[in-house]
Amino acid sequence: MTELRTQRRGMMQSLTGLSVRYVERLMPDPYLFAVILTLIVAGLVATLVRGASAGGMLQAWYAGVWGPQNIFTFAFQMVLILVTGYTLAEAPVLKRAIVRVAATPRNQVQGALLCFTVSAAASLLNWGLGLVTGALVARQVARRFPDSHFGYLIAASFMGFIVWTQGLSSSIALANTDADSPINVIHKIAGFNVPLSQTIFQPYSWLSVLIVLAVLALAVRRMEPSESLAPDAAVFDDDAAAVEPPSSKTFAEWLENQWILNVLLFASGITYFAVSGFVLNISSMIMLFTITSALLHRTPIRFIRAFTGAAKVSGPLLLQYPLYGGLIGLLAYQGAEGSTPLQTLLAQTLVNGASQYTLPFLTFISSVIISLFVPSGGGHWAVQGPIAVDWALAIGQHSPAYLGLISMAVAVGEGVANMIQPFWLLPLLAIAKLNVRQVMGFTLVAYVIGLAVLGTMTLIAPLVI
């Protein structure tokens, strides 16, 4: 039995090693990855969209970034979810908890499993919190085990992020509940909202979460690298004890240290949340994490400093969001009047001929592909959602449960694609001071596992809803 376990573990290490070598040779910097995707999409538009012209494509690209349907509002919401989640994780009480938890592993594998578990649990609460918390735990684990492979630890934490689209901050599921959301595709087409009970709280959703996390945990355990990768010394600069401000000498300094101001902010936010009927959407999630962070950081000045520090990890996203906004514009570009845009061609080609039983799976596969070009749950739903919902209605599927399943097929497809699309890995790389080639070879294995497990879910779910 021991020999069999060793053989299986060796097979996983060999597969992971092959993935790492592949990524190290072929994966460009994430910014260049976005540029290359833009060129690919531009070539496809020029080839497949009737009446496409260079001038029209340039205008479409510009409109996707800076035009009337620009990406800025949604991009700012996504950045705030990330920053508020990081700010909350850096609150003293949670930071001390992270240090205590990171002291429990006895070896590198246990440390990686801890990073994975913490990230997955936090991602189900809030994707911004989950994205960074696992990396913060990985930083503490690497401090305890200096001979560990830091890229392996960071990759394990990123693997937990695969389930965020099935958690409480799922941008697609939340958009489905809000009639005023610009990306509530179901309401725009079918005229009704879909509650969370018909999406993330469906048995097919939470059962698939448990299964994919169990399989990934086994993979993390067996892909342990034999070589080490020490973190940059600068990684631990943020762990230095915060310097307490001097005793207040001015009115401004006194005001900055009044905890009652943060309490009033928290009380106001919670009161509004209760009065509004405890509605969960993207904006309310941002508010809740902002006011909770302010409360846990106690004084305004500590909250300000933590928020400012957290904002640094959003820099790479701010650099790349315009490129992906341009990609959305190109995907939606129509050349001649009445011609079909590339996004519609892609989605229609993949779901053409689908039945009520195969549509969720084909929508999932479409999502995985389109997510490479639009790595943002809400923006991605705006691209693919209309085609998927229209097709569901065309085959006679009008129920909230079925349309909720279609939206979740898009959501989980994006979660799987994240494992090979470097966009959301950028904040972790900023925290860890690593490059994408040192991490993504491990997450490529998670992509294969997610593709199998969550793809199977979309095949079974139509039979049970």
Secondary structure, DSSP 8 states (H G I E B T S, - for coil): -HHHHHHHHHHHHHHHHHHHHHHHHH---HHHHHHHHHHHHHHHHHHHSTT--HHHHHHHHHHHHHSTT-SHHHHHHHHHHHHHHHHHHTSHHHHHHHHHHHTS-SSHHHHHHHHHHHHHHHHHH-HHHHHHHHHHHHHHHHHH-TTSBHHHHHHHHHHGGGGGGGSTT-HHHHHHH-TT-TT-HHHHHHS----GGGTTTSHHHHHHHHHHHHHHHHHHHHT--SS-B---GGGGGGGS---------SHHHHHHT-HHHHHHHHHHHHHHHHHTTS--SHHHHHHHHHHHHHHHT-SHHHHHHHHHHHHGGGHHHHHHHHHHHHHHHHHT---STT---HHHHHHHHHHTT--TTTHHHHHHHHHHHHHTT---HHHHHHHHHHHHHHHHHHTT---HHHHHHHHHHHHHHHHHHTTT-GGGGHHHHHHHT--GGGTHHHHHHHHHHHHHHHHHHHHHHHHH-
